[in-house]
């Protein structure tokens, strides 16, 4: 193949040679280097026109929200062109919308293998593992994503957040800080770092950071929650309730607000109010073990 391109380069203009080279890489009807040539013995192959029509049909069904029907043409495309990263990505996205995370992650792994820009599969691949509660594999995926571009703020955030959620607070804080050096306005990293600082006992640093974040984004739900946590830890319960009540009024499905409000009501001896808060948390998140345990304990105290 190199000899052919070299011969062409001697007789054709450079721009046209570049066009041929790019077409060689991107055209799904041209076999990849090292693969067997398309022949009549490969019945699963289809023409470029048929491939385009099938992909258009897939996108139409996706836009209509008909994910189950979109799966059939997408699978046919992948069967015909198993190394085509566009078709692989389409399948990963379909499985994600169907909440079939095991299949989703299978295709994101293939995407990272074949895509010229594997970073485009991030952070989806890590989130697909996380949605299966495969936290170790999720962190590994986020590590790989960060390796594609060690300075990318989004990759730093997602790895930092995964480490935070699994208890590796010091490294999470370091990644958040690294991201803020690159992208100081990043609200996710500012809030994440403040949240970690609270858990590390660095409450004053967290207070300064979260109040500055709220100046820039007064209705940010995560920032309001962290502000409530900060002032709860500092013993300023009235101010903690102020931020938590505001956040709860803005958020429709955020159980953590009601869990912390319940903790505050419980600490003040307001048992009935705490029961209501924990009950609301469980309505939003039925598997919230902390709220369930506290609600059971309080229910035994009620007359």
C-alpha positions in Angstrom: 0.0 0.0 0.0 2.8 2.4 0.8 4.4 1.8 -2.6 1.1 2.5 -4.3 0.7 5.8 -2.5 4.3 6.7 -3.3 3.7 6.1 -7.0 0.6 8.1 -7.0 2.4 11.0 -5.2 4.8 11.2 -8.1 2.1 11.8 -10.7 -0.7 13.6 -8.9 -0.9 16.9 -7.1 -0.2 16.7 -3.3 -3.8 17.9 -2.4 -5.3 15.1 -4.3 -3.0 12.5 -2.7 -4.1 13.8 0.7 -7.8 13.4 -0.4 -7.1 9.8 -1.4 -5.4 9.0 1.9 -8.2 10.5 4.0 -10.7 8.6 1.9 -8.7 5.4 2.5 -9.0 6.0 6.3 -12.7 7.1 6.5 -14.6 5.3 3.7 -16.4 2.3 5.3 -16.3 0.4 2.0 -12.5 0.3 1.9 -11.1 -2.4 4.1 -8.7 -1.3 6.9 -5.0 -2.0 6.4 -4.2 -5.5 7.4 -7.8 -6.7 7.0 -9.1 -9.1 4.4 -10.3 -7.5 1.1 -14.1 -7.2 0.6 -15.2 -10.0 -1.7 -18.3 -11.9 -2.8 -17.6 -14.4 0.0 -18.5 -11.6 2.6 -22.3 -11.5 2.4 -22.6 -9.1 5.4 -20.9 -6.2 3.6 -23.1 -3.6 2.1 -22.7 -0.6 -0.3 -21.9 2.9 0.9 -25.4 4.0 -0.2 -27.1 1.2 1.7 -25.0 2.0 4.7 -25.9 5.7 4.6 -29.6 4.9 4.3 -29.5 2.5 7.2 -27.6 5.0 9.3 -30.2 7.7 8.4 -33.0 5.3 9.4 -31.2 4.6 12.7 -30.9 8.4 13.5 -34.6 8.9 12.5 -35.7 6.3 15.0 -33.4 7.7 17.7 -34.8 11.2 17.2 -38.3 9.7 17.6 -37.3 8.1 20.8 -37.8 4.6 19.4 -34.6 3.1 20.8 -35.7 -0.6 20.5 -36.4 -0.3 16.8 -33.2 1.8 16.2 -31.2 -1.1 17.6 -31.8 -3.5 14.6 -30.4 -1.2 11.8 -27.5 -0.2 14.1 -26.6 -3.8 14.7 -26.8 -4.5 10.9 -24.3 -1.7 10.3 -22.0 -3.0 12.9 -22.1 -6.5 11.6 -21.3 -5.2 8.1 -18.5 -2.9 9.3 -17.4 -4.2 12.8 -14.5 -1.7 13.1 -16.4 1.4 12.0 -16.3 3.6 15.1 -19.3 5.7 14.1 -21.5 2.6 14.1 -20.0 1.4 17.4 -20.7 4.8 19.0 -24.2 4.7 17.8 -24.8 1.3 19.4 -23.3 2.5 22.7 -25.6 5.5 22.7 -28.7 3.3 22.0 -27.8 0.9 24.8 -27.3 3.9 27.1 -30.8 5.3 26.4 -32.2 1.8 27.1 -30.3 1.7 30.4 -28.6 -1.5 29.2 -25.3 -0.4 30.7 -23.5 -3.8 30.3 -24.0 -3.7 26.6 -23.2 0.0 26.5 -19.8 -0.4 28.1 -19.0 -3.3 25.7 -19.3 -0.9 22.8 -17.6 2.0 24.5 -14.6 -0.4 24.9 -14.7 -1.1 21.2 -15.0 2.6 20.5 -11.8 3.3 22.4 -10.1 0.6 20.4 -11.0 1.7 16.9 -11.8 5.5 17.1 -9.1 7.9 15.8 -10.1 10.2 18.8 -10.9 7.8 21.6 -11.4 10.7 24.0 -14.8 11.2 22.4 -15.9 8.1 24.3 -15.2 9.9 27.6 -16.6 10.2 30.2 -19.4 7.9 28.9 -17.3 4.7 29.3 -16.6 5.4 33.0 -20.2 6.4 33.7 -21.4 3.2 32.1 -19.3 1.2 34.5 -20.4 3.4 37.4 -24.1 2.8 36.5 -23.4 -0.9 37.0 -21.8 -0.2 40.4 -18.5 -1.5 39.0 -16.6 1.3 40.7 -13.1 -0.1 40.3 -13.7 -0.5 36.5 -15.2 3.0 36.4 -12.1 4.5 38.0 -9.9 2.6 35.6 -11.9 3.9 32.7 -11.6 7.5 34.0 -7.9 7.0 34.5 -7.6 5.9 30.8 -9.6 9.0 29.8 -7.3 11.3 31.7 -4.3 9.6 30.0 -5.6 10.6 26.6 -5.2 14.3 27.7 -3.8 14.8 31.2 -4.7 18.5 31.2 -8.4 18.1 30.3 -10.6 19.6 33.0 -13.5 17.3 32.4 -11.4 14.2 32.7 -9.8 15.6 35.9 -13.3 16.2 37.3 -14.8 12.9 36.5 -11.8 10.9 37.9 -11.7 13.2 41.0 -15.4 12.7 41.6 -15.2 8.9 41.3 -12.3 8.9 43.8 -14.2 11.2 46.1 -17.3 8.9 46.0 -15.1 5.9 46.8 -13.3 7.5 49.7 -10.0 8.5 48.2 -10.4 12.1 49.4 -6.8 13.3 49.2 -6.2 12.3 45.6 -9.7 13.7 44.7 -8.8 17.0 46.2 -5.5 17.0 44.2 -7.3 16.4 40.9 -9.9 19.1 41.6 -7.1 21.6 42.4 -5.2 20.5 39.2 -8.4 21.1 37.2 -8.9 24.6 38.7 -5.4 25.6 37.7 -6.4 24.8 34.1 -10.0 26.1 34.3 -10.5 28.3 37.4 -14.2 29.0 36.7 -15.2 25.3 36.7 -18.1 25.2 39.1 -18.1 21.4 39.3 -14.5 21.4 40.5 -15.0 24.3 42.9 -17.9 22.6 44.5 -16.2 19.2 44.5 -13.1 20.6 46.2 -15.2 22.4 48.9 -17.2 19.2 49.5 -13.9 17.2 50.0 -12.5 19.9 52.2 -15.6 19.6 54.5 -15.0 15.8 54.7 -11.3 16.4 55.5 -12.2 18.8 58.3 -11.0 21.8 56.4 -14.2 23.6 57.0 -13.0 27.2 56.9 -11.3 26.7 53.6 -14.5 25.0 52.3 -16.6 28.0 53.6 -14.5 30.5 51.7 -14.5 28.5 48.5 -18.3 27.7 48.5 -19.4 31.3 49.3 -17.3 32.5 46.4 -18.8 29.9 44.2 -22.3 31.0 45.2 -21.5 34.6 44.4 -21.0 33.4 40.8 -23.9 31.0 40.7 -26.4 31.7 43.5 -28.9 28.9 42.5 -26.4 26.1 41.9 -27.9 23.1 43.7 -24.6 21.4 44.5 -23.1 24.6 45.9 -26.2 25.2 48.1 -26.0 21.7 49.5 -22.3 22.1 50.3 -23.0 25.5 51.9 -25.6 23.8 54.1 -23.1 21.2 55.1 -20.4 23.8 55.9 -22.6 25.8 58.3 -24.0 22.6 59.8 -20.5 21.5 60.6 -19.7 25.0 62.1 -22.8 24.8 64.3 -24.6 27.7 62.6 -27.8 25.8 62.1 -30.0 28.7 61.2 -27.7 29.6 58.3 -27.4 25.9 57.3 -31.2 25.7 57.1 -31.3 28.8 55.0 -29.1 27.3 52.3 -30.7 23.8 52.5 -34.3 25.1 52.4 -33.5 27.2 49.4 -31.8 24.3 47.6 -34.7 21.9 48.5 -37.2 24.4 47.0 -35.3 24.5 43.7 -34.5 20.8 43.5 -37.2 18.3 42.8 -35.3 15.1 43.2 -32.3 15.7 45.5 -32.6 13.4 48.6 -29.5 14.8 50.3 -31.1 18.1 51.1 -33.8 16.3 53.2 -31.3 14.0 54.8 -29.2 16.8 56.1 -32.3 18.8 57.1 -33.5 15.8 59.0 -30.1 15.5 60.8 -30.4 19.1 61.9 -34.0 18.7 63.1 -33.0 15.6 65.0 -30.1 17.4 66.6 -32.5 20.1 67.8 -34.9 17.6 69.3 -37.6 18.1 66.6 -38.4 14.5 66.2 -41.6 14.8 64.2 -40.0 17.3 61.8 -37.0 15.0 61.4 -39.3 12.1 60.6 -40.9 14.1 57.8 -37.5 15.1 56.4 -36.3 11.5 56.3 -39.6 10.3 54.9 -39.2 12.8 52.0 -35.7 11.7 51.4 -36.9 8.1 51.0 -39.7 9.1 48.7 -37.0 10.6 46.4 -34.4 7.9 46.9 -36.0 4.6 48.3 -32.6 2.9 48.7 -31.1 5.7 50.9 -29.9 3.5 53.7 -28.9 6.4 56.0 -32.4 8.0 55.8 -34.1 4.6 56.3 -32.0 3.7 59.4 -32.6 7.1 61.0 -36.3 7.0 60.2 -36.6 3.5 61.9 -34.8 4.7 65.0 -36.9 7.9 65.3 -40.2 6.1 64.6 -39.7 4.0 67.8 -39.6 7.2 69.8 -42.9 8.6 68.5 -46.0 8.1 70.7 
